[in-house]
Amino acid sequence: MKKILKAGSLRDYCLFVLGINSGLRISDLLALHLSDVVDEAGKIKDRITLREKKTGKAKDFPLGDNAKKAISEFLKERQKFSLNEALFNSRKGGTSITRQHAWRIINEAARNVGITEEIGTHTLRKTFGYHAYQSGVDITRIQKLLNHSAPSITLAYIGITQEELDDVYLNINL
C-alpha cells in the first residue's frame, strides 16, 4: 500500500505512514497542522503533542524515523507553506481533507493491492496496535497508548480472539 500511495500522492502516503506509526484516530490525524510537526526553522519535530478529540486527553509521543521521513518528503513537495495550515491539506486550500476523502484514499489503495476485506481509516490505528502486540509489547502498554479503558477492549480491538488466547493454554505443556 505504501508504494501505491507514494506513487499517487506524497500527502496520502504521509497520512498512511503517520497513521500506522502513531495509532492516532483519523479525527486527530486530520486535525494536525504543520506547526504540530515542524518547528519555526522548518525542521521536523521529534515529538507530536495534541489533545485527543474523542477523549479530551493530552497525548505526547515521539515521531519514529519512517514517520519523520514521510513528513519530510511530503513537505519538500509542498515547498511553500504556512505553519498554521492543515498538515493533510485539501487541494482546494489550507483546510484538511475530510474523513470521507481519507477513507477513499485508504480504501482505493487497499483494493489496488488486492485487499478485499472491509478497510477504512480506523484500520491504520488498529494496524499500529496489532503490530505493537505482535512485536511483544505488553497489552497494558498498548491499552495506554490507545487510551482504552480495559485490556479486553484492546485485545478485541486488535483482533486477538479467545481461540488465540486458549491456544496459549493448549500449547504450554510444562
Buried (B, 14 or more C-beta within 10 A) or exposed (E): BBEBBBEBBBBBBBBBBBBBBBBBBBEBBBBBBBBBBBEEEEEBBEEBEBEBEEEEEEBEBEBEEEBBBBBBBBBEEBEEBEEEBBBBBEEEEEEBBEBEBBBBBBBBBBEBEEBEEEBBBBBBBBBBBBBBBEEEEEBEEBBEBBBBEEBEEBBEBBEBEEEEEEEEEEEEEE
